């Protein structure tokens, strides 16, 4: 007798992730890897009295690089007259995994101007994304999940093609997705952003593989390689300096600026 099978609903949450992954197939993405030497960053992080996770460090460091490289804040807008659209500041999209009674759930949080936020504030934002109620932190995404699939894909496509600054608020200028906390590396994943950053677990000697996935319509491999080189420099200068300063500084009271998630 054949084994019994079961079926379950294809929820709006899975549908939203599926739509993003499907639309990302239309983007000519390519990955570039670089092995970063972060031993001095790890030492400064260990000496810091406040717990700052690696995700916060990577968000801040890459945002500092993108502040100096406008091409990382640029996206491709198709049409009869295609254009490249650049915004003056970053909006970081963070992929967040939440475990619920029904299983794991992938959510997307957005943080405006991470380059201007302190590391403790970025870490607080990440903590809130993983602990605060989903309907508080991800209201926009929940609304999108409730929309019928065909309309949801139309909304996402419109956002991708838009030349408005709202495009950055709704999709982000860059994204961060990592499985380093699980001891794994996701060096290639779907994204609607021009670039998406990922990193693997830190090795015992301080080495860490970082990957930037990029839209070939906007930039080439040399620019991505340069961004990864500057990323390592940002870690060794700005990030180490801020971690060192936190040893004697009181906790920051300001809250980070959040775009609708």
HELIX and SHEET records of a PDB file:
HELIX    1   1 UNK A   12  UNK A   24  1                                  13    
HELIX    2   2 UNK A   39  UNK A   47  1                                   9    
HELIX    3   3 UNK A   54  UNK A   68  1                                  15    
HELIX    4   4 UNK A   70  UNK A   73  5                                   4    
HELIX    5   5 UNK A  114  UNK A  116  5                                   3    
HELIX    6   6 UNK A  119  UNK A  131  1                                  13    
HELIX    7   7 UNK A  134  UNK A  137  1                                   4    
HELIX    8   8 UNK A  139  UNK A  146  1                                   8    
HELIX    9   9 UNK A  149  UNK A  161  1                                  13    
HELIX   10  10 UNK A  166  UNK A  171  1                                   6    
HELIX   11  11 UNK A  180  UNK A  182  5                                   3    
HELIX   12  12 UNK A  221  UNK A  234  1                                  14    
HELIX   13  13 UNK A  235  UNK A  239  3                                   5    
HELIX   14  14 UNK A  240  UNK A  245  1                                   6    
SHEET    1   A 7 UNK A  29  UNK A  37  0                                        
SHEET    2   A 7 UNK A 207  UNK A 215 -1                                        
SHEET    3   A 7 UNK A 195  UNK A 199 -1                                        
SHEET    4   A 7 UNK A 174  UNK A 176  1                                        
SHEET    5   A 7 UNK A  91  UNK A 100  1                                        
SHEET    6   A 7 UNK A 103  UNK A 112 -1                                        
SHEET    7   A 7 UNK A 258  UNK A 259 -1                                        
SHEET    1   B 2 UNK A  74  UNK A  77  0                                        
SHEET    2   B 2 UNK A  83  UNK A  86 -1                                        
END                                                                             
